[in-house]
Amino acid sequence: MNPISRIVVVGLGYVGLPLAVGLAKRFQVTGFDLDRSRIDELAAGKDRTGEIDGPVLKAAKLAVTADASAIGGADVYIITVPTPVDEANHPDLGAVAAASRTVGKAVRRGGIVVLESTVYPGVTEDIVGPAIEQVSGLVSGRDFFLGYSPERINPGDREHTVERITKVVAGQTPEVAKALGDMYGAINGGNVFLARDIRTAEAAKVIENAQRDINIAFINEVTMIFNKMGLSVHEVLAAARTKWNFLPFAPGLVGGHCISVDPYYLAEAATRLRHHPEIILAGRRINDEMAGYIAGQIGRALTARKAGASDILVLGLAFKENVPDLRNTKVIDVVRDLEARGHKVDVHDPIVDPEAARHEYGQTVLPALPADRRYDAVVMAVAHHSFAGLPAGGLARIAAPGAFVFDIKGLWRGAAMPADCTYLTL
Ligand SMILES: NC(=O)c1ccc[n+]([C@@H]2O[C@H](COP(=O)([O-])OP(=O)(O)OC[C@H]3O[C@@H](n4cnc5c(N)ncnc54)[C@H](O)[C@@H]3O)[C@@H](O)[C@H]2O)c1
């Protein structure tokens, strides 16, 4: 196995860009993306995902290109493209297959191709390998080699970065696994776990996310039960968490590109093997119901107080706190449900790109808190840092006298509310 020096990262999104920037500290790295506007922005030192700061990006020794003819002959290709589901929640491996064909045209004899996208066990060897073989005329495992290394970073998480987390790595042969382990280890202090084989590494990643989904679903289910009992789940959790082995999950909306999607990949693989995945799909169902449940709680409280339409301000549209990421955000489902109940809903999010929200969902987003309107209800939907201090100042300026404050995330539990506002949480 030749020493690794030239690396190409295919797909420069939330995962690919931080990885490419990290690897570029030790290797000669080219980042390739189909999206020319993304490449132009990156070349100008702008990362719209907010993961890499401008000065870091500008200082990185990273070449970026949208030209597939510029990525030939590298030692390693790393594929980090999206793995969404279709309308019927079946895995859509279109981007993985397309990226594999691109790599097939570029890979040289002896090259290694690593998939980092989250998939079900078998995708690297049964889909990526054959797609590359077909285009390149080379043979997988003889002329070029496969690897899999799941990505574990979270959008917006500056603590668990590619350079600080254990990297699970697998290769088609022990030599490939070792070479890849050394490559990833070069940027994270050798913090590498060599999985037994590629399928094992693929399986490890998909259960990490399915496990989170199921745990959150359990808390969401008990939220519904406790609400019927007149109990606040946040208060119950505060007590339960004092036990040393109680798992600290919280109720809420489950969106994004990973947790709300990946369990369907595992479910599909199970179904093909004629195993009906009970708990995995139950978790998905409960978490998908949460937007309707929350909108129902809000809607009922509003109409119990005042017949007809209310003015509502929803705080936060991103799928999670402190990121501009709108993919599969479930807040939009809450907004639509409230609108369908006849209410007028404004949305404020200081982080998301209003243009992206319009393009993705046809939703207008107010980048600043409205200065001249007061609302019958304020819904705290996403716990962005900038919302934490609102009860101490801005809330009184946006909540009408007697307004409801619905704190979905429990961010403001214990904070003093403006006079006559009714505070409700899950
Ligand atoms: N977002 C996360 O935090 C996260 C964490 C762990 C794992 N993952 C997994 O990593 C993978 C990538 O996710 P992401 O969040 O980085 O996606 P993303 O949408 O942010 O980025 C993907 C990039 O790939 C590009 N692309 C799509 N098809 C391409 C092709 N054929 N050739 C070249 N470029 C192409 C897109 O233009 C985009 O810039 C997914 O499988 C995801 O499940 C994501």
The ligand as an SDF file (V2000), in Angstrom:
LIG
                    3D

 44 48  0  0  0  0  0  0  0  0999 V2000
  -25.1480   16.8150    9.0170 N   0  0  0  0  0  0  0  0  0  0  0  0
  -24.5430   16.1010    9.9360 C   0  0  0  0  0  0  0  0  0  0  0  0
  -24.2260   16.6020   10.9660 O   0  0  0  0  0  0  0  0  0  0  0  0
  -24.1700   14.6480    9.7210 C   0  0  0  0  0  0  0  0  0  0  0  0
  -23.5700   13.9750   10.7720 C   0  0  0  0  0  0  0  0  0  0  0  0
  -23.1670   12.6740   10.5790 C   0  0  0  0  0  0  0  0  0  0  0  0
  -23.4070   12.0520    9.3610 C   0  0  0  0  0  0  0  0  0  0  0  0
  -24.0210   12.7260    8.3630 N   0  0  0  0  0  0  0  0  0  0  0  0
  -24.2040   12.0460    7.0850 C   0  0  0  0  0  0  0  0  0  0  0  0
  -23.2390   12.5680    6.1850 O   0  0  0  0  0  0  0  0  0  0  0  0
  -23.7770   12.5990    4.8600 C   0  0  0  0  0  0  0  0  0  0  0  0
  -23.6820   14.0120    4.3120 C   0  0  0  0  0  0  0  0  0  0  0  0
  -24.4920   14.8610    5.1010 O   0  0  0  0  0  0  0  0  0  0  0  0
  -24.3200   16.4410    5.0990 P   0  0  0  0  0  0  0  0  0  0  0  0
  -25.0990   16.9150    6.2780 O   0  0  0  0  0  0  0  0  0  0  0  0
  -22.9000   16.8180    4.9970 O   0  0  0  0  0  0  0  0  0  0  0  0
  -25.0850   16.8110    3.7540 O   0  0  0  0  0  0  0  0  0  0  0  0
  -25.1050   18.2480    3.0390 P   0  0  0  0  0  0  0  0  0  0  0  0
  -26.3700   18.3110    2.2820 O   0  0  0  0  0  0  0  0  0  0  0  0
  -24.7660   19.3180    4.0150 O   0  0  0  0  0  0  0  0  0  0  0  0
  -23.8820   18.1830    2.0200 O   0  0  0  0  0  0  0  0  0  0  0  0
  -23.7930   17.3130    0.9790 C   0  0  0  0  0  0  0  0  0  0  0  0
  -23.0390   17.9880   -0.1610 C   0  0  0  0  0  0  0  0  0  0  0  0
  -22.8790   17.0150   -1.1770 O   0  0  0  0  0  0  0  0  0  0  0  0
  -23.0760   17.6620   -2.4240 C   0  0  0  0  0  0  0  0  0  0  0  0
  -23.4100   16.6330   -3.4120 N   0  0  0  0  0  0  0  0  0  0  0  0
  -24.5920   15.9890   -3.5870 C   0  0  0  0  0  0  0  0  0  0  0  0
  -24.4790   15.0700   -4.5650 N   0  0  0  0  0  0  0  0  0  0  0  0
  -23.1890   15.1370   -5.0000 C   0  0  0  0  0  0  0  0  0  0  0  0
  -22.4620   14.4360   -6.0050 C   0  0  0  0  0  0  0  0  0  0  0  0
  -23.0280   13.4650   -6.7010 N   0  0  0  0  0  0  0  0  0  0  0  0
  -21.1890   14.7880   -6.1970 N   0  0  0  0  0  0  0  0  0  0  0  0
  -20.5970   15.7640   -5.4730 C   0  0  0  0  0  0  0  0  0  0  0  0
  -21.2290   16.4500   -4.5050 N   0  0  0  0  0  0  0  0  0  0  0  0
  -22.5180   16.1310   -4.2870 C   0  0  0  0  0  0  0  0  0  0  0  0
  -24.1480   18.6760   -2.1760 C   0  0  0  0  0  0  0  0  0  0  0  0
  -24.1230   19.7010   -3.1390 O   0  0  0  0  0  0  0  0  0  0  0  0
  -23.7870   19.1630   -0.7650 C   0  0  0  0  0  0  0  0  0  0  0  0
  -22.9550   20.2930   -0.7860 O   0  0  0  0  0  0  0  0  0  0  0  0
  -25.1850   12.0620    4.9800 C   0  0  0  0  0  0  0  0  0  0  0  0
  -25.1790   10.6870    4.7430 O   0  0  0  0  0  0  0  0  0  0  0  0
  -25.5220   12.3000    6.4340 C   0  0  0  0  0  0  0  0  0  0  0  0
  -26.5010   11.3980    6.9080 O   0  0  0  0  0  0  0  0  0  0  0  0
  -24.3910   14.0180    8.5040 C   0  0  0  0  0  0  0  0  0  0  0  0
  1  2  1  0
  2  3  2  0
  2  4  1  0
  4  5  1  0
  4 44  2  0
  5  6  2  0
  6  7  1  0
  7  8  2  0
  8  9  1  0
  8 44  1  0
  9 10  1  0
  9 42  1  0
 10 11  1  0
 11 12  1  0
 11 40  1  0
 12 13  1  0
 13 14  1  0
 14 15  2  0
 14 16  1  0
 14 17  1  0
 17 18  1  0
 18 19  2  0
 18 20  1  0
 18 21  1  0
 21 22  1  0
 22 23  1  0
 23 24  1  0
 23 38  1  0
 24 25  1  0
 25 26  1  0
 25 36  1  0
 26 27  1  0
 26 35  1  0
 27 28  2  0
 28 29  1  0
 29 30  1  0
 29 35  2  0
 30 31  1  0
 30 32  2  0
 32 33  1  0
 33 34  2  0
 34 35  1  0
 36 37  1  0
 36 38  1  0
 38 39  1  0
 40 41  1  0
 40 42  1  0
 42 43  1  0
M  CHG  2   8   1  16  -1
M  END
$$$$
